[in-house]
Amino acid sequence: MTPFSPARDALADLLRRRIVVAPMAGGPTTTELVVAAARAGALGWLAAGYKTPEAMAAEIAAVRAATAEPFGVNVFVPGAPYPDRRTLAGYLDSLGPGLGDASWDDDGFDGKVAALLTDPPAVTSFTFGCPPPGVIRALQDAGSAVVITVTSPAEAVLAEQGGADGLCVQGYEAGAHRGTFVNDDAPGRDRGLLALIGEVSAVTTLPQIAAGGIMGSRQVQAVLAAGAAAAQCGTAFLRSPESGAHPLYKAALADPRYTATTVTRAFSGRPARGLVNEFIVEHADAPPAYPELNNATRPLRAAAAARGDTERMSLWAGQGYRLAAELPAAEIIERLRG
């Protein structure tokens, strides 16, 4: 049994909004998108990934200044450094010049937790693992419910044992990084969302936020009927004016030359779903070196965007990307509600 958290009832109330705007790290999620979601009656989520604790705190302050509505913040759980430096070096050599430092970092984890304890949002979520139970309990004591991203029933059990209040259940259809606890290729990493909701329901009664390929009201109704408490959408908002996605990225989602998505480690060293472009095709042998590889390729991706080369950009997108609409976030939320 999970220890009682006073924040759990508050989370259940928040999830009655039914629509959650995903925390999309790297630029797509902006304070404007979170505020627009809140004003439209949805639950927006700031993405703390790749930001300093100070930048995260500034975004929290900006949202608070614009709305009194609740919102969430998502934090990445750090993994261990990649041990095979020779394999990593060989892969980096294949990428050519212009790389950044292939260094390991913890994405400012401790500093972000400290900042969130000082100024807790309504909900804090974690991706790439479950933080220590002491971190979860401290956030709950500060008044922030805790949600853990999971991709399997086994991960859901670990999250419940750690004291989580809820789960973000991520199906294989989802865009961007897979939220797996371990960066490997073990069987069971490809569960579709509807099947996963059922499997997780069999091992825990924690409320589920369903994520993965949800682009319209019928899909929202499907995951709710399957047992989820709310539907989380990210790709659906990428082309909205509130999205911080690069204009070339937004255009690529509607470009007929991009006909499919795939899961790749080519850009970051962690499995992530994006539009199939030349970089992904040419670098299918990327090692599981995250965040080292992500740090190394960041300048390459930035340079590609600067010269208008979408074949060298990471164009993260879920399987339903063709349905992403160039509409204000509030209108997209209304469409999702049906």
SULFENBEL-V76012 format. One record per helix or strand. SS is the DSSP state (2 for helix, 1 for strand). FROM is the first residue (numbers start at 1). TO is the last residue. Records with the same first field share a line. If there is no record, write none. Layout:
SS->FROM-TO, FROM-TO
This chain:
2->7-17, 31-39, 53-66, 85-95, 109-118, 133-141, 153-162, 193-201, 217-226, 235-237, 247-252, 278-282, 292-306, 310-312, 321-323, 329-337
1->19-21, 43-47, 72-76, 123-127, 145-150, 166-170, 176-177, 207-211, 230-233, 261-264, 272-275, 316-316
